[in-house]
């Protein structure tokens, strides 16, 4: 059998943890090979070894049958290996072309030949169906476009083997469809792809084979055509996983959140929320469904004090909280699991233990007369780390060293533990594996059953359908319909999200 990549008995250790324990991975030419595992299972670590960012303690790597020593990413590039990381490595103020050629600039005499580079980038992007404007600045293009730039960066350097680390975690459903098409085109052009993921539907749709890792150990490789999502889930987690959220019918009580005639502009001064009305009651989960860019993010930021409203009112338990500071909103009884965990959820260079006290570090018992009580802070952090299964070498590990999914679990633990009157969960399961998703959904339902109001924003329609008691559909900055999950389907929701009117009015 001809393999383009063979990783044999790879072992990688960090202080206090064995991330990869004698793992084997063999990738055939022209296949899309999934690398599946829970958050923190060691998937990214294994690929960082292949890409030369880490050196293994033992094991052998072969490229096209030849043993190689990959000491850094430049050596990986020389062997035709390129990697698109989960968190993009792009310079915001540079153009698409400047980012792609960075470190491999074509020279004309002593100056960089940007014109010829732009032409080459345009040709590569057209060849692989990666339509990107080579002259656009990174800060002005969508997340999906930024990902295409990362893929182009690897192709520009001549990569035949592409590692895509959780590529769909930050994409909209439409961008995911486009990426899947791009991957198929790359395979037709003779490339091979290793796809790090824990989205089982995507594996079933696009992958040929799948290697499963659990807690740093290789579980085995299966042919995707001979398996199903149930088997993959249990291989990954080590137990049966339920894909449906088990919950009793909601028993909503009084209004907790009451929004009237809310208008909000985005950073460019464009109206994104337009005279919006929304209520969320105690004891119910209201899901916001909508195509990304219809004002959902601005709405959440305004409720939580991260953005000012132009007009209208936001009331919590009858108290006006419009345009209060984030801390005042928090203290009034709101918890927020933010959409962007790095920008709004964590201080990445702080230990994970201190991150888990960010909402109440200034209150007793975590502080007294302005002096922090680290013993109490870390005692509480440890209990949350255990309860939410946050996989970390220790509570003193910097937040940035944890996998994306474990960072997310830490934030969710911190926010849910405060037992707020209103829990706002924006993309709470983005980047989480099926076992963790099942756990988080259970926590949201538990909060609802304790009489809390839960506002869920998700771009995953099946999550909205599965978890919500009522769905508020947003289109062009307004709630255009209120529907119950049991009285609608994904097709109807899709039409409402695209702006079509509901035939009969759903009740609120």
For each residue, the residues with C-beta under 8 A, 3 or more apart:
1: 26 28
2: 28 29 64 65
3: 6 26 27 28 29 62 64 65
4: 27 28 29 63 64 160 161 192
5: 25 26 27 50 61 62 63 81 161 192 194
6: 3 24 25 26 27 60 61 62 65
7: 10 23 24 25 26 46 49 50 59 60 61
8: 24 59 60 61 62
9: 22 23 24 58 59 60
10: 7 20 22 23 24 25 46 49 56 58 59 61
11: 18 20 21 22 23 56 57 58 59
12: 18 19 20 42 45 46 49 54 56 57
13: 17 18 19 57
14: 17 19 393
15: 393
16: 393 394
17: 13 14 216 393
18: 11 12 13 21 216
19: 12 13 14 42 45 46 216
20: 10 11 12 23 42 45 46 49 56 213 216
21: 11 18 42 216 217
22: 9 10 11 59 217 218
23: 7 9 10 11 20 42 46 59 213 216 217 218
24: 6 7 8 9 10 218
25: 5 6 7 10 33 35 46 194 211 218 221
26: 1 3 5 6 7 221
27: 3 4 5 6 31 33 161 192 194
28: 1 2 3 4 31 33 192 208 209
29: 2 3 4 190 192
30: 187 190 191 192
31: 27 28 187 192 193 207 208 209
32: 183 187 192 193 195 206 207 208
33: 25 27 28 192 193 194 195 207 208 209 210 211
34: 195 196 197 203 207 209 210 211 224
35: 25 43 46 47 194 195 196 197 210 211 213
36: 43 197 198 200 203 210 211 212 213 232 235 236
37: 41 42 43 198 212 213 214 236 433
38: 41 198 214 215 236 237 405 433 435 436
39: 198 391 403 404 405 406 408 409 431 432 433 436
40: 391 402 403 405 406
41: 37 38 213 214 215 216 236
42: 12 19 20 21 23 37 45 46 213 215 216
43: 35 36 37 46 47 165 196 213
44: 47 48 86 165 196 403
45: 12 19 20 42 48 49 54
46: 7 10 12 19 20 23 25 35 42 43 49 50 213
47: 35 43 44 50 51 83 163 165 194 196
48: 44 45 51 53 54
49: 7 10 12 20 45 46 52 53 54 55 56 61 70
50: 5 7 46 47 61 70 76 81 83 163 194
51: 47 48 70 73 76 81 83 163
52: 49 70 71 72 73 74 75 76
53: 48 49 72 73
54: 12 45 48 49
55: 49 71
56: 10 11 12 20 49 59
57: 11 12 13
58: 9 10 11
59: 7 8 9 10 11 22 23 56
60: 6 7 8 9 67
61: 5 6 7 8 10 49 50 67 68 69 70
62: 3 5 6 8 65 66 67 68
63: 4 5 66 68 79 80 81 161
64: 2 3 4
65: 2 3 6 62
66: 62 63
67: 60 61 62
68: 61 62 63 75 79
69: 61 75
70: 49 50 51 52 61 75 76 79 81
71: 52 55 75
72: 52 53 75 76
73: 51 52 53 76 77 83
74: 52 77 78
75: 52 68 69 70 71 72 78 79
76: 50 51 52 70 72 73 79 81 82 83
77: 73 74 80 81 82 157 158 159
78: 74 75
79: 63 68 70 75 76
80: 63 77 158 159 160 161
81: 5 50 51 63 70 76 77 159 160 161 163
82: 76 77 153 154 155 157 159 161 162 163
83: 47 50 51 73 76 154 162 163 165
84: 88 147 150 151 153 154 162 163 164 165 167
85: 88 89 150 165
86: 44 165 166 167 169 196 404 431
87: 342 404
88: 84 85 146 147 149 150
89: 85 150
90: 94 99 138 146 149 150
91: 94 98 99 102 138
92: 137 138 139
93: 137 138 139
94: 90 91 98 99 102 137 138
95: 98 99 134 135 136 137 138
96: 99 100 121 132 133 134 135 136 137 138 141 149 152
97: 100 101 114 117 118 121 134 135
98: 91 94 95 101 102 114
99: 90 91 94 95 96 102 138 149 153
100: 96 97 117 121 134 149 152 153 156
101: 97 98 104 105 106 112 114 117 121 156
102: 91 94 98 99 105
103:
104: 101 156 157
105: 101 102 112 113 117
106: 101 112 113 116 117 120
107: 110 111 112 113
108: 111 112 113 116
109:
110: 107
111: 107 108
112: 101 105 106 107 108 117
113: 105 106 107 108 116 117
114: 97 98 101 117 118
115: 118 119
116: 106 108 113 119 120
117: 97 100 101 105 106 112 113 114 120 121 134
118: 97 114 115 121 122 134 135
119: 115 116 122 123
120: 106 116 117 123 124 156
121: 96 97 100 101 117 118 124 125 132 134 152 156
122: 118 119 125 126 134
123: 119 120 126 127
124: 120 121 127 128 130 152 155 156
125: 121 122 128 130 131 132 134 148 152
126: 122 123 129 130 131
127: 123 124 189
128: 124 125 151 152 155 182 185 186 189
129: 126 181 182 185
130: 124 125 126 148 151 152 182
131: 125 126 148
132: 96 121 125 136 141 145 148 149 152
133: 96 136 141
134: 95 96 97 100 117 118 121 122 125
135: 95 96 97 118
136: 95 96 132 133 140 141 145
137: 92 93 94 95 96 140 141
138: 90 91 92 93 94 95 96 99 141 146 149
139: 92 93
140: 136 137
141: 96 132 133 136 137 138 145 146 149
142: 145 146 175
143: 146 147 170 171 175
144: 147 148 171 172 175 178 179
145: 132 136 141 142 148 149
146: 88 90 138 141 142 143 149 150
147: 84 88 143 144 150 151 167 170 171 175 179
148: 125 130 131 132 144 145 151 152 182
149: 88 90 96 99 100 132 138 141 145 146 152 153
150: 84 85 88 89 90 146 147 153 154
151: 84 128 130 147 148 154 155 162 164 182
152: 96 100 121 124 125 128 130 132 148 149 155 156
153: 82 84 99 100 149 150 156 157
154: 82 83 84 150 151 157 159 162
155: 82 124 128 151 152 158 159
156: 100 101 104 120 121 124 152 153
157: 77 82 104 153 154
158: 77 80 155
159: 77 80 81 82 154 155 162 191
160: 4 80 81 190 191 192
161: 4 5 27 63 80 81 82 191 192 193 194
162: 82 83 84 151 154 159 186 191 192 193 194
163: 47 50 51 81 82 83 84 193 194 196
164: 84 151 167 183 193 194 195 196
165: 43 44 47 83 84 85 86 196
166: 86 169 196 197 198 404 431
167: 84 86 147 164 171 179 195 197
168: 171 175 176 179 197 199 202
169: 86 166 404 430 431
170: 143 147 430
171: 143 144 147 167 168 175 176 179
172: 144 175 176 291 292 459
173: 176 177 459 460 461
174: 177 178 291
175: 142 143 144 147 168 171 172 178 179
176: 168 171 172 173 179 180 202
177: 173 174 180 181
178: 144 174 175 181 182
179: 144 147 167 168 171 175 176 182 183
180: 176 177 183 184 202 205 206
181: 129 177 178 184 185
182: 128 129 130 148 151 178 179 185 186
183: 32 164 179 180 186 187 193 195 206
184: 180 181 187 188 206
185: 128 129 181 182 188 189
186: 128 162 182 183 189 191 193
187: 30 31 32 183 184 190 191 192 193
188: 184 185
189: 127 128 185 186
190: 29 30 160 187
191: 30 159 160 161 162 186 187
192: 4 5 27 28 29 30 31 32 33 160 161 162 187
193: 31 32 33 161 162 163 164 183 186 187
194: 5 25 27 33 35 47 50 161 162 163 164
195: 32 33 34 35 164 167 183 202 203 206 207
196: 34 35 43 44 47 86 163 164 165 166
197: 34 35 36 166 167 168 202 203
198: 36 37 38 39 166 236 405 432 433 434
199: 168 202 203
200: 36 203 204 229 232 233 434
201: 204 205 229
202: 168 176 180 195 197 199 205 206 207
203: 34 36 195 197 199 200 206 207 210 224 232
204: 200 201 207 224 228 229
205: 180 201 202
206: 32 180 183 184 195 202 203
207: 31 32 33 34 195 202 203 204 210 224
208: 28 31 32 33 223 224
209: 28 31 33 34 221 222 223 224
210: 33 34 35 36 203 207 221 222 224 227 232
211: 25 33 34 35 36 218 220 221
212: 36 37 218 219 220 221 222 232 235 236
213: 20 23 35 36 37 41 42 43 46 216 217 218 219
214: 37 38 41 217 219 235 236 237 238
215: 38 41 42
216: 17 18 19 20 21 23 41 42 213
217: 21 22 23 213 214
218: 22 23 24 25 211 212 213
219: 212 213 214 235 236
220: 211 212 235
221: 25 26 209 210 211 212
222: 209 210 212 226 227 231 232 235
223: 208 209 226 227
224: 34 203 204 207 208 209 210 227
225:
226: 222 223
227: 210 222 223 224 231 232
228: 204 231 232
229: 200 201 204 232 233 243
230: 233 234 240 241
231: 222 227 228 234 235
232: 36 200 203 210 212 222 227 228 229 235 236
233: 200 229 230 236 237 240 241 243 434 435
234: 230 231 237 238 239 240 241
235: 36 212 214 219 220 222 231 232 238
236: 36 37 38 41 198 212 214 219 232 233 433 434 435
237: 38 214 233 234 241 433 434 435
238: 214 234 235
239: 234 435
240: 230 233 234
241: 230 233 234 237 434 435 438
242: 245 246 438
243: 229 233 434 438
244: 466
245: 242 438 441 442 445 466 467
246: 242 442 445
247: 445 448 449
248: 449
249: 469
250: 283 284 285 448 469 470
251: 283
252: 281 282 283 284 469
253: 281 282 283 451
254: 281 282
255: 258 279 280 281 282
256: 280 281 282 316 317 421 422 452 453
257: 278 279 280 303 314 315 316 422 453 455
258: 255 279 313 314 315 316 318
259: 262 276 277 278 279 303 312 313 314 315
260: 277 312 313
261: 275 276 277 311 312 313
262: 259 273 275 276 277 278 299 302 309 311 312 313 314
263: 271 273 274 275 276 309 310 311 312
264: 271 272 273 295 298 299 301 302 307 308 309 310
265: 268 269 270 271 272 298 310
266: 269 270 272 298
267:
268: 265
269: 265 266
270: 265 266
271: 263 264 265 274 310 477
272: 264 265 266 295 298 477
273: 262 263 264 276 295 298 299 302 309 477 478
274: 263 271 295 476 477 478
275: 261 262 263 312 478
276: 259 261 262 263 273 295 299 312 474 477 478 479
277: 259 260 261 262 479
278: 257 259 262 286 299 472 479
279: 255 257 258 259 508
280: 255 256 257 284 286 422 453 454 455
281: 252 253 254 255 256 284 453
282: 252 253 254 255 256 421 451 452 453
283: 250 251 252 253 448 449 451 452 453
284: 250 252 280 281 448 453 454 469 470
285: 250 444 445 448 454 455 456 467 468 469 470
286: 278 280 453 454 455 456 468 469 470 471 472
287: 456 457 458 463 464 467 468 470 471 472 485
288: 296 299 455 456 457 458 464 471 472 473 474
289: 458 461 464 471 472 473 474 493 496 497
290: 294 295 296 473 474 475 497
291: 172 174 294 475 497 498
292: 172 296 297 459
293:
294: 290 291 474 475 476 477 497
295: 264 272 273 274 276 290 298 299 474 476 477 478
296: 288 290 292 299 300 457 474
297: 292 300 301 339 426
298: 264 265 266 272 273 295 301 302 307
299: 262 264 273 276 278 288 295 296 302 303 474
300: 296 297 303 304 336 338 339 424 426 455 457
301: 264 297 298 304 306 307
302: 262 264 273 298 299 305 306 307 308 309 314
303: 257 259 299 300 314 321 329 334 424 455
304: 300 301 326 329 334 336 338 424
305: 302 321 323 324 325 326 327 328 329 330
306: 301 302 326 344
307: 264 298 301 302
308: 264 302 323
309: 262 263 264 273 302 312 314 322 323
310: 263 264 265 271
311: 261 262 263
312: 259 260 261 262 263 275 276 309 322
313: 258 259 260 261 262 320 322
314: 257 258 259 262 302 303 309 320 321 322
315: 257 258 259 318 319 320 321
316: 256 257 258 319 321 329 332 333 334 421 422
317: 256 332 333 421
318: 258 315
319: 315 316 332
320: 313 314 315
321: 303 305 314 315 316 324 328 329 332 334
322: 309 312 313 314
323: 305 308 309
324: 305 321 328 329 332
325: 305 328 329
326: 304 305 306 329 330
327: 305 330 331
328: 305 321 324 325 331 332
329: 303 304 305 316 321 324 325 326 332 334
330: 305 326 327 334 335 336 359
331: 327 328
332: 316 317 319 321 324 328 329
333: 316 317 420 421 422
334: 303 304 316 321 329 330 420 421 422 423 424
335: 330 359 415 416 418 420 422 423 424
336: 300 304 330 344 415 424 426
337: 345 411 412 415 423 424 425 426 428
338: 300 304 341 343 344 345 411 426
339: 297 300 344 426 427 430 457
340: 343 344 345
341: 338 344 345 346 404 407 408 411
342: 87 345 346 348 407
343: 338 340
344: 306 336 338 339 340 341
345: 337 338 340 341 342 407 411
346: 341 342 350 355 358 399 407 410 411
347: 350 354 355 358 399
348: 342 398 399 400
349: 398 399 400
350: 346 347 354 355 398 399
351: 354 355 395 396 397 398 399
352: 355 356 381 385 390 392 395 396 397 398 399 402 410
353: 356 357 377 378 381 382 385 395 396
354: 347 350 351 357 358 361 377 381
355: 346 347 350 351 352 358 399 410 411 414
356: 352 353 377 380 381 384 385 410 413 414
357: 353 354 360 361 366 377 380 381 414
358: 346 347 354 355 361 414
359: 330 335 414 415 418
360: 357 363 366 418
361: 354 357 358 366 367 372 377
362: 366 367
363: 360 366 367
364: 367 368
365: 368 373 376
366: 357 360 361 362 363 372 373 376 377 380
367: 361 362 363 364 370 371 372 373
368: 364 365 371 373
369:
370: 367
371: 367 368
372: 361 366 367 377
373: 365 366 367 368 376 377
374: 377 378
375: 378 379
376: 365 366 373 379 380
377: 353 354 356 357 361 366 372 373 374 380 381
378: 353 374 375 381 382 395
379: 375 376 382 383
380: 356 357 366 376 377 383 384
381: 352 353 354 356 357 377 378 384 385 395
382: 353 378 379 385 386 395
383: 379 380 386 387
384: 356 380 381 387 388 390 410 413 414 417
385: 352 353 356 381 382 388 390 392 395 410 413
386: 382 383 389
387: 383 384 413
388: 384 385 409 410 412 413 439
389: 386 409 436 439
390: 352 384 385 402 406 409 410 413
391: 39 40 402 403 406
392: 352 385 395 397 401 402 406
393: 14 15 16 17 397 401
394: 16 397
395: 351 352 353 378 381 382 385 392
396: 351 352 353
397: 351 352 392 393 394 401 402
398: 348 349 350 351 352 401
399: 346 347 348 349 350 351 352 355 402 407 410
400: 348 349
401: 392 393 397 398
402: 40 352 390 391 392 397 399 406 407 410
403: 39 40 44 391 406 407
404: 39 86 87 166 169 341 407 408 431
405: 38 39 40 198 408 409 431 432 433 436
406: 39 40 390 391 392 402 403 409 410
407: 341 342 345 346 399 402 403 404 410 411
408: 39 341 404 405 411 412 428 429 430 431 432 436
409: 39 388 389 390 405 406 412 413 432 436 440
410: 346 352 355 356 384 385 388 390 399 402 406 407 413 414
411: 337 338 341 345 346 355 407 408 414 415
412: 337 388 408 409 415 416 425 428 440 443
413: 356 384 385 387 388 390 409 410 416 417
414: 355 356 357 358 359 384 410 411 417 418
415: 335 336 337 359 411 412 418 420 423
416: 335 412 413 419 423 443 447
417: 384 413 414
418: 335 359 360 414 415
419: 416 447 450 452
420: 333 334 335 415 423 452
421: 256 282 316 317 333 334 452 453
422: 256 257 280 316 333 334 335 452 453 454 455
423: 334 335 337 415 416 420 444 447 452 453 454 455
424: 300 303 304 334 335 336 337 455 457
425: 337 412 428 444 454 455 456 457
426: 297 300 336 337 338 339 457
427: 339 430 457 458 459
428: 337 408 412 425 440 444 456 458
429: 408 432 436 437 440 441 458 460 463
430: 169 170 339 408 427
431: 39 86 166 169 404 405 408
432: 39 198 405 408 409 429 436 437 440
433: 37 38 39 198 236 237 405 436 437
434: 198 200 233 236 237 241 243 437 438
435: 38 233 236 237 239 241 438 439
436: 38 39 389 405 408 409 429 432 433 439 440
437: 429 432 433 434 440 441 463
438: 241 242 243 245 434 435 441 442
439: 388 389 435 436 442 443
440: 409 412 428 429 432 436 437 443 444
441: 245 429 437 438 444 445 463 466 467
442: 245 246 438 439 445 446
443: 412 416 439 440 446 447
444: 285 423 425 428 440 441 447 448 454 456 467
445: 245 246 247 285 441 442 448 449 467
446: 442 443 449 450
447: 416 419 423 443 444 450 452 454
448: 247 250 283 284 285 444 445 451 452 454 469
449: 247 248 283 445 446
450: 419 446 447
451: 253 282 283 448
452: 256 282 283 419 420 421 422 423 447 448
453: 256 257 280 281 282 283 284 286 421 422 423
454: 280 284 285 286 422 423 425 444 447 448
455: 257 280 285 286 288 300 303 422 423 424 425
456: 285 286 287 288 425 428 444 463 464 467 468
457: 287 288 296 300 339 424 425 426 427
458: 287 288 289 427 428 429 463 464
459: 172 173 292 427
460: 173 429 463 464
461: 173 289 464 465 490 493 494
462: 465 466 490
463: 287 429 437 441 456 458 460 466 467
464: 287 288 289 456 458 460 461 467 468 471 485 493
465: 461 462 468 471 485 488 490 493
466: 244 245 441 462 463 485
467: 245 285 287 441 444 445 456 463 464
468: 285 286 287 456 464 465 471 485
469: 249 250 252 284 285 286 448 484 485
470: 250 284 285 286 287 482 483 484 485 508
471: 286 287 288 289 464 465 468 482 483 484 485 488 493
472: 278 286 287 288 289 479 481 482
473: 288 289 290 479 480 481 482 483 493 496 497
474: 276 288 289 290 294 295 296 299 477 478 479 480 497
475: 290 291 294 478 480 496 497 498 499
476: 274 294 295 480 499
477: 271 272 273 274 276 294 295 474
478: 273 274 275 276 295 474 475
479: 276 277 278 472 473 474 482
480: 473 474 475 476 496 499 501 502
481: 472 473 496 502 506
482: 470 471 472 473 479 506 507 508
483: 470 471 473 487 488 492 493 496 502 506
484: 469 470 471 487 488 506 507
485: 287 464 465 466 468 469 470 471 488
486:
487: 483 484 506
488: 465 471 483 484 485 492 493 506
489: 492 493
490: 461 462 465 493 494
491: 494 495
492: 483 488 489 495 496 502
493: 289 461 464 465 471 473 483 488 489 490 496 497
494: 461 490 491 497 498
495: 491 492 498 500
496: 289 473 475 480 481 483 492 493 499 500 502
497: 289 290 291 294 473 474 475 493 494
498: 291 475 494 495
499: 475 476 480 496
500: 495 496
501: 480
502: 480 481 483 492 496 505 506
503:
504:
505: 502
506: 481 482 483 484 487 488 502
507: 482 484
508: 279 470 482
